[in-house]
């Protein structure tokens, strides 16, 4: 119960949101933490704000890219510099609302007899604006491999805890994927390496789904093109597994068609 937990955060030009995220981490009851912040070459005053936090808490480490490299590179930089036995992820615009979140997940790992347990995630509170939210209780699907091959929608990055050794084993995050690198990491663990996932029913994390620069809400032509590219990249990468679960392949193709129609509409508006 005293193993070091690394909390890896990537951030880019969201200094107005980062303090909420950091405050929620520092409020955790589990104290043996290191907080690894990777700044993907922000042009705002992120560095100044983080340095002020470092004066108050020596557990915070800060690394800044010399140019903007993207989310996968930033997450791999965090992996390179973190030293914890366990790793928890956090997004700069989200927050932990259960101060025992880390403690509970460490206890699950330490007490589990499942040798293939590789990921622990939880239920979430989804905010549509600062005050409006609904809780989403995550249930484990009957066939996790088939589900994760087709889509995600279950494992939210800021709820996740995994092991550093596992991340090294699966080679971290795929830098060639246009978007959806978090889901791809889970997919890789579950499908290629046969790790299991523990789904906590507790709501531990607030996910803020509003804001102009939320990647998941991007409807511009470039964002749609990246989304389409990611669908076909996933099909190519996991094709031999999708053959075993043809419904997942069909689902990917359906999503690709919908996105392509949206892209055409966007292009000619």
Secondary structure as UniProt FT lines:
FT   STRAND          5..11
FT   HELIX           15..26
FT   STRAND          33..39
FT   HELIX           46..56
FT   TURN            58..59
FT   STRAND          60..64
FT   HELIX           71..81
FT   STRAND          86..91
FT   TURN            92..93
FT   STRAND          95..96
FT   TURN            99..100
FT   HELIX           101..111
FT   TURN            115..116
FT   STRAND          117..127
FT   STRAND          133..136
FT   HELIX           144..150
FT   HELIX           157..159
FT   STRAND          161..163
FT   HELIX           164..169
FT   TURN            170..171
FT   TURN            175..176
FT   HELIX           181..187
FT   HELIX           188..192
FT   STRAND          196..208
FT   TURN            212..213
FT   HELIX           215..217
FT   HELIX           221..237
FT   HELIX           239..242
FT   TURN            243..244
FT   HELIX           246..267
//
